[in-house]
Each structure stands twice: as C-alpha cells, then as structure tokens.
Amino acid sequence: MRADLAHALVLYEAGNYKGSEPLVRDAVARADALAYPPLVATARYDLGRLENILDHVEAAQAALREARFAAEAAGNDRLKAEIAISIANLVASPVESDEAARMQREAEATIARLGSPPELVWLLHDGKAKRLYAAGDFAAARDEYQRALAIVERLDPESLDLTNLLNNIGACDLALGELERAIATNERVRAMRAKLLGPEHPEVARSIANLAIAYMQRGDTDRALPLYEQARELVERSLGPDHPRVANTCTTSGCFYYQRNELGKAGLYASAPSTVREGVGPRDQTGGLRRAARGVPGALGDSTSRAPQRRARGWAKSRRHPKGRAARPGNTGGPRARPG
C-alpha cells in the first residue's frame, strides 16, 4: 500500500492527477479495511490533497478531518499539526471561520510542544498569510509570506515550497498594484517551476497565466495575450478539458479580448470550454465579460492555495526534483489571486 501511495505521489507531482486518483482511492479503501491509524492518516491526507486539486472542496475537508483523527490516534503530532493547518486553509466561508481558528490554535500548540521545528513553523506563517489574503489584507499577507520564505530559503533554496511562496508574494504584489515587482517575481517562479517540474506541468501554466495577468494590468496586451493563450492550452493538455481551471482560463481569455474590443473572440472564450474547442459561438456572452473586464482578473495562487501542505518529515531531502523522492506540492487552485 505504501508503494501505491508513493506511485500516486509521483503521478501527482508530474501533474497527472487523473492517474493518481484511482491509486489513492484504492489505498484509502484498503487502509480503512485494515483500520490501522498510521496508514489511514497517510492515505486520507493524500486523498484530501487530491480532492482539493480536483476542486472537490467539501470532499477534501472530509478527508482531511478523517486524516486528522487518524493521526491523533496514531500519536503522530507532526502530521496532525500539518493536517490542522491544511484544514484551516481550506475553511474559507464565514460559517466555518470558527473551525479555521480552532485548527490554527491546535496547530500552534502542537508545534510549540514539538519545539517549534522550522519545517512546521513556516507552514503557520503560510496559513496565516492565506487567510489574510482571503480577507483582502494583501500587505499583511505579503509580510507573512516573506516570513515563511525566509525560513524555507534556509531549509532548501531550490524547493517547490519556495516557488509556491514566491508565487503568492507575486499575487500580493499584483493585488497591491506593484506590477513591476509582480512581473519580476512571476518570471522567476516560471523558470524555477519549469526546471523542477518540467515545462508541461500545470503549475508552470499557472505561473505563465499570472505573468500574463500582470502584463495585462500594466496595459501591455500584446505581451499578455500570447502568454495567456499558452497557459490555457497547457492547462487543457495537462488537466483535461473538463477541469474547472480550463473554464477559468477561457473566461479570463475572454476578458482579455474584450478589453481589446475583439468582441467575437471575447464571446467565444466566455462560453464553455467544449464550445470553444468545437468553434461554436455562444449566445451573447459579452454582457458578463463587460462586467468581469472592468477589473482585470487577479493572479492565481499556488496549487497549494486551498490544498493541504506537504508532510514535514524528511523535508530537506524531499523537496527537490520529482525524479528523486517527490516533493509534495501544497495548496494549490486560485480565486481572484488565490495564494496557495
């Protein structure tokens, strides 16, 4: 079972979420049948990460809650703390804000009892930053991301975690209108992710899309549109035509074309992705685009934006290229400028 989970993780790291899904679900079923808490915690934690990346938020929450109970039963405080942070990051609605605060306090207490290991402390800053960003306090969110970044740079300056934090700092810069900084940061993130994950990975597409959005906000549509088209095509190839991120990228492409007054293309991209592929024009979609394009879409946070974070154990050894022991990307989807 652990071998299957390791194989699923390799597929996950490569962006092959559909290939990873049956392996993870089978591992969860077998772990539940064995009723062995350490295996249940690991399998359900991986399932929560996968459900999140597939945009199944309620299913992700349920899996993570079960993983947390199993980690507690197994006496694994490190994993329990990390899962608590992940739950807090997933819980975004006002109704659930009490649970987010409770999970954050539990994580803080557990991490303090463990002696405040840096590979867990940075996750606290990262989680706090995500919630500040969701509340619209972009300057404070950036400060928290910078604190997390300082720790991760000491742990491993070439990690995927570092690229995710830089991505989210770029999203904060974009939200604050600091466009040149946002462009420079997103260029750096794109290069790092392409090196670590390969040029076809969906997280590389996210970086390209963020770069396009920054150029569009600067008014440079000639640079923005080709980049966004590249990102859209990459997302569709890597995640499949029915993934929600494909619909999101099509809508944003429509906004870009609307701002250029190319209404025919704008309306086409505002339709469902399947309609775009078939070349069939929608009904008049430009009314919605007119509303959306009044403000250019914000940047996309890392795939860890709502996703669970990576396991802390073996951190420094496991955060590099997925051809070695695979790194665990965290949060990761994106609203407005949804950091991971």
VOGU-3710 file (C-alpha; in Angstrom, 3 decimals, decimal comma):
1> mradlahalv> 0,000/0,000/0,000  2,799/2,434/0,789  4,301/1,641/-2,618  0,984/2,513/-4,280  0,820/5,789/-2,387  4,390/6,568/-3,414  3,497/5,833/-7,050  0,403/8,021/-6,747  2,569/10,805/-5,349  4,950/10,616/-8,309
11> lyeagnykgs> 1,974/10,921/-10,686  0,594/13,807/-8,608  3,910/15,644/-8,736  4,007/15,200/-12,505  0,577/16,839/-12,795  -1,127/13,536/-13,708  -3,968/13,915/-11,224  -6,311/11,561/-13,065  -3,677/8,844/-12,990  -3,090/9,422/-9,299
21> eplvrdavar> -6,767/9,362/-8,322  -7,586/5,600/-8,610  -4,394/4,665/-6,762  -5,161/6,992/-3,868  -8,803/5,940/-3,601  -7,824/2,265/-3,613  -5,208/2,911/-0,911  -7,813/4,669/1,234  -10,223/1,730/0,898  -7,521/-0,752/1,895
31> adalaypplv> -6,294/1,411/4,787  -9,850/1,767/6,111  -10,313/-2,010/5,874  -7,156/-2,574/7,919  -8,196/0,121/10,421  -4,514/0,859/11,118  -4,382/4,561/12,095  -0,925/5,424/10,665  -1,936/4,122/7,219  -5,406/5,681/7,396
41> atarydlgrl> -3,879/9,063/8,276  -1,412/8,926/5,384  -3,919/7,690/2,805  -6,686/10,103/3,768  -4,252/13,003/3,871  -3,212/12,200/0,310  -6,879/11,911/-0,647  -7,573/15,353/0,834  -4,766/16,859/-1,216  -6,083/15,207/-4,362
51> enildhveaa> -9,712/16,211/-3,780  -8,576/19,776/-3,293  -6,595/19,924/-6,518  -9,641/18,494/-8,310  -11,722/21,337/-6,814  -13,784/18,960/-4,648  -13,523/21,221/-1,597  -16,124/19,559/0,638  -14,685/16,116/-0,089  -11,202/17,484/0,682
61> qaalrearfa> -12,403/18,812/4,031  -13,999/15,476/4,920  -10,860/13,520/4,002  -8,617/15,851/5,975  -10,811/15,688/9,062  -10,659/11,886/8,997  -6,892/12,075/8,443  -6,542/14,329/11,482  -8,455/11,893/13,721  -6,310/9,020/12,462
71> aeaagndrlk> -3,074/10,978/13,006  -4,163/11,694/16,563  -4,968/8,017/17,122  -1,532/7,117/15,719  0,183/9,614/18,026  1,740/11,434/15,064  1,769/15,040/16,279  3,738/16,360/13,316  1,259/15,054/10,795  -1,676/16,112/12,966
81> aeiaisianl> -0,343/19,680/13,133  0,195/19,821/9,395  -3,289/18,491/8,697  -4,778/21,037/11,113  -3,089/23,841/9,151  -4,409/22,338/5,924  -7,970/22,250/7,279  -7,683/25,858/8,414  -6,522/26,841/4,929  -9,437/25,037/3,300
91> vaspvesdea> -12,105/26,518/5,549  -12,907/29,846/3,914  -16,589/30,627/4,457  -17,753/32,853/7,344  -19,813/29,965/8,727  -16,673/27,855/9,087  -14,306/30,555/10,297  -14,547/29,252/13,877  -13,213/25,886/12,752  -10,363/27,563/10,898
101> armqreaeat> -9,388/29,482/14,026  -9,652/26,337/16,152  -7,448/24,344/13,784  -4,898/27,161/13,709  -4,712/27,263/17,510  -4,387/23,487/17,679  -1,548/23,560/15,156  0,249/26,340/17,024  0,012/24,475/20,335  1,167/21,184/18,834
111> iarlgsppel> 4,093/22,783/17,014  5,158/24,609/20,183  5,064/21,296/22,091  7,286/19,781/19,403  9,868/22,522/19,938  8,843/24,773/17,024  10,660/22,928/14,213  11,179/25,338/11,303  9,718/22,915/8,753  6,397/23,326/10,589
121> vwllhdgkak> 6,714/26,964/11,692  6,836/28,189/8,108  3,513/26,444/7,487  1,943/28,524/10,250  3,073/31,743/8,563  1,907/30,429/5,201  -1,546/29,550/6,529  -1,930/32,909/8,249  -0,937/34,653/5,012  -3,575/32,760/3,039
131> rlyaagdfaa> -6,325/33,843/5,396  -5,120/37,457/5,415  -5,116/37,409/1,630  -8,639/35,980/1,530  -9,706/38,825/3,844  -8,229/41,382/1,436  -5,304/42,444/3,658  -2,694/41,986/0,931  0,126/43,929/2,607  -0,124/41,903/5,820
141> ardeyqrala> -0,396/38,695/3,783  2,787/39,549/1,925  4,603/40,145/5,226  3,584/36,688/6,471  4,637/35,079/3,190  8,000/36,811/3,496  8,454/35,346/6,987  7,660/31,884/5,650  10,002/32,452/2,707  12,913/33,371/4,978
151> iverldpesl> 12,570/30,013/6,760  12,184/27,959/3,578  15,218/29,631/1,988  17,295/28,344/4,901  15,810/24,847/4,673  16,153/24,398/0,913  16,625/27,302/-1,538  15,629/25,146/-4,528  12,381/23,674/-3,237  8,899/23,663/-4,695
161> dltnllnnig> 7,699/25,191/-1,449  9,875/28,203/-2,172  8,363/28,612/-5,649  4,858/28,453/-4,160  5,667/31,144/-1,626  7,211/33,353/-4,299  4,121/32,794/-6,442  1,911/34,016/-3,622  4,128/37,012/-2,913  3,745/37,891/-6,593
171> acdlalgele> -0,038/37,626/-6,219  0,116/40,061/-3,289  2,271/42,461/-5,320  -0,246/42,299/-8,139  -3,168/42,966/-5,785  -1,251/45,940/-4,337  -0,593/47,358/-7,821  3,168/46,793/-7,666  3,257/45,475/-11,214  6,993/45,528/-11,950
181> raiatnervr> 7,708/43,516/-8,819  4,902/41,118/-9,707  6,288/40,611/-13,210  9,837/40,011/-11,972  8,642/37,536/-9,319  6,429/35,601/-11,724  9,250/35,361/-14,270  11,433/33,837/-11,558  8,700/31,418/-10,486  8,040/30,304/-14,059
191> amrakllgpe> 11,718/29,489/-14,616  12,046/27,643/-11,283  8,897/25,574/-11,776  9,858/24,637/-15,338  13,227/23,426/-14,049  11,783/21,457/-11,122  8,583/20,110/-12,677  9,110/20,240/-16,428  7,674/22,766/-18,900  4,318/20,960/-19,333
201> hpevarsian> 3,303/20,863/-15,661  0,035/22,677/-14,763  1,845/24,738/-12,134  4,057/26,160/-14,886  0,851/27,135/-16,684  -0,273/28,919/-13,525  2,940/30,957/-13,478  2,556/31,869/-17,151  -1,046/32,929/-16,531  -0,013/35,122/-13,602
211> laiaymqrgd> 2,642/36,751/-15,760  0,041/37,426/-18,447  -2,322/38,985/-15,914  0,439/41,282/-14,643  1,205/42,438/-18,187  -2,498/42,976/-18,843  -2,842/45,100/-15,719  0,118/47,119/-16,963  -1,760/47,652/-20,232  0,585/45,527/-22,348
221> tdralplyeq> -1,976/43,338/-24,123  0,435/42,400/-26,908  2,575/40,522/-24,364  -0,294/39,348/-22,193  -2,446/37,566/-24,766  0,125/35,137/-26,211  1,186/34,195/-22,692  -2,359/33,561/-21,576  -3,137/31,513/-24,668  -0,036/29,428/-23,916
231> arelverslg> -1,219/28,916/-20,342  -4,741/27,981/-21,420  -3,525/25,368/-23,891  -1,119/23,900/-21,345  -3,843/23,648/-18,682  -6,197/21,891/-21,073  -3,491/19,414/-22,121  -2,379/18,636/-18,598  -5,675/18,638/-16,671  -8,162/17,700/-19,365
241> pdhprvantc> -10,916/19,789/-20,960  -13,430/19,370/-18,123  -11,301/20,640/-15,241  -12,609/23,891/-13,642  -9,292/25,642/-14,298  -9,887/25,239/-18,041  -13,194/27,090/-17,741  -11,493/29,779/-15,638  -8,729/30,323/-18,174  -11,262/30,535/-21,008
251> ttsgcfyyqr> -13,233/33,195/-19,130  -10,082/35,202/-18,458  -9,059/34,944/-22,108  -12,476/36,363/-22,935  -11,851/39,308/-20,604  -8,527/39,984/-22,296  -10,091/40,007/-25,761  -12,974/42,160/-24,531  -10,525/44,791/-23,319  -9,019/44,810/-26,818
261> nelgkaglya> -12,542/45,273/-28,232  -12,303/41,939/-30,065  -15,867/41,021/-29,157  -16,172/37,956/-31,387  -13,264/36,188/-29,705  -14,347/37,515/-26,321  -17,776/35,938/-26,637  -16,305/32,675/-27,869  -13,998/32,297/-24,892  -16,762/33,232/-22,477
271> sapstvregv> -18,609/30,061/-23,465  -17,932/26,608/-22,101  -14,541/25,120/-22,977  -16,201/22,414/-25,105  -17,889/25,094/-27,182  -14,553/26,836/-27,657  -12,965/23,627/-28,919  -15,806/22,970/-31,345  -15,632/26,503/-32,681  -19,309/27,176/-31,975
281> gprdqtgglr> -20,110/30,696/-30,893  -22,156/31,116/-27,729  -25,188/33,201/-27,250  -24,177/36,762/-26,485  -21,721/36,350/-23,600  -20,231/39,819/-23,755  -22,530/41,274/-21,086  -20,873/39,106/-18,432  -17,460/39,875/-19,868  -18,217/43,571/-19,782
291> raargvpgal> -18,784/43,265/-16,036  -15,773/40,997/-15,495  -13,390/43,072/-17,574  -13,977/46,233/-15,542  -11,288/44,796/-13,308  -8,650/42,567/-14,852  -8,635/39,135/-13,191  -6,247/38,699/-10,330  -3,357/36,297/-10,149  -3,658/32,635/-9,388
301> gdstsrapqr> -2,238/31,362/-6,155  -0,274/28,144/-5,958  -1,942/24,805/-6,154  -1,493/24,786/-2,507  -3,833/27,722/-2,073  -6,543/25,609/-0,574  -4,706/22,328/-0,723  -3,117/20,548/2,176  0,539/21,158/2,734  3,360/18,627/2,495
311> rargwaksrr> 4,371/16,331/5,270  7,145/17,775/7,365  9,212/14,670/7,971  12,187/14,295/5,669  11,553/17,843/4,462  15,001/18,916/3,375  15,612/15,674/1,479  12,324/15,550/-0,367  11,675/18,989/-1,802  13,688/18,928/-4,988
321> hpkgraarpg> 13,121/17,414/-8,391  10,306/14,842/-8,580  12,649/12,334/-10,236  14,132/11,875/-6,781  11,897/11,427/-3,789  8,959/13,517/-4,870  8,174/16,811/-3,242  4,637/17,396/-2,070  3,165/20,496/-3,597  0,720/22,072/-1,305
331> ntggprarpg> -2,075/24,239/-1,809  -2,715/24,529/-4,621  -6,319/26,355/-7,327  -6,958/30,105/-7,218  -9,696/32,650/-6,913  -9,041/36,307/-7,575  -5,434/35,982/-6,656  -5,679/32,896/-4,600  -2,407/32,065/-2,956  -1,857/28,561/-2,129
//
